[in-house]
Amino acid sequence: MELRHLRCFIAVAEELHFARAAERLHIEQSPLSRAIKELEEELGVSLFARTTRSTRLTRAGTLFLEHVPRVFAALEQARDSVRAAASGFHGQLRIALSDGITPSRLPALLAQCRLHEPEVDIRLFEVSLSQQVKGLIDDLYDVGFAQSDVISTCFLRLVSPIPSL
């Protein structure tokens, strides 16, 4: 499975139209269709239900679409980690913030982190609460902060205590 296959899949899944997806990717429709066909053959499933009038995701395609963006997120984090290491950082703290909030104590916490661990690269990610929970499960984030009137019990069980700095 190649990254180009995954990029093609995401474009078609988001556009639900091969011609628009090809235009978006700046390629011809024929190589796009071939890439999707190769991906489907490798997976052994149809990702799209195609007719002459429409394209829609199959159940397998919908499930695959939930996973593919995490591949690109993991690659981006790997790239960022390598760049941080090249800049002299020796670790990374990935913090997810939900719904555009900044906890009132976050600046003080970040300052303490910098003071005690100056060689740790701190990354902040603004994501929705559902993406935050998925990211914590999938190890895309080390810690998450959210402000909500209702937080599910499942979310509380997923969060482990933060060791003191």
GITA-V417831 format. One record per backbone hydrogen bond with DSSP energy under -0.5 kcal/mol. CO is the residue of the C=O (numbers start at 1). NH is the residue of the N-H. If there is no record, write none. Layout:
CO/NH + CO/NH
This chain:
2/5 + 2/6 + 3/7 + 4/8 + 5/9 + 6/10 + 7/11 + 8/12 + 9/13 + 10/14 + 11/15 + 12/16 + 16/55 + 17/21 + 18/22 + 19/23 + 20/24 + 21/25 + 22/26 + 22/27 + 23/26 + 28/32 + 29/33 + 30/34 + 31/35 + 32/36 + 33/37 + 34/38 + 35/39 + 36/40 + 37/41 + 38/42 + 39/43 + 40/44 + 40/45 + 45/47 + 47/58 + 48/50 + 49/56 + 54/51 + 56/49 + 58/62 + 59/63 + 60/64 + 61/65 + 62/66 + 63/66 + 63/67 + 64/67 + 64/68 + 65/69 + 67/70 + 67/71 + 68/71 + 68/72 + 69/73 + 70/74 + 71/75 + 72/76 + 73/77 + 74/78 + 75/79 + 76/80 + 77/81 + 78/82 + 79/83 + 80/84 + 81/85 + 82/86 + 83/87 + 84/89 + 85/88 + 91/121 + 92/94 + 93/95 + 93/123 + 94/96 + 94/142 + 94/143 + 95/125 + 96/145 + 97/127 + 98/101 + 103/106 + 105/109 + 106/110 + 107/111 + 108/112 + 109/113 + 110/114 + 111/115 + 112/116 + 113/117 + 117/120 + 119/90 + 119/91 + 119/121 + 120/122 + 121/93 + 121/123 + 123/95 + 125/97 + 125/127 + 127/99 + 128/132 + 129/133 + 130/134 + 131/135 + 132/136 + 133/137 + 134/138 + 135/140 + 135/141 + 136/139 + 143/96 + 145/98 + 146/148 + 152/156 + 153/157 + 154/158 + 155/159 + 158/160 + 161/163
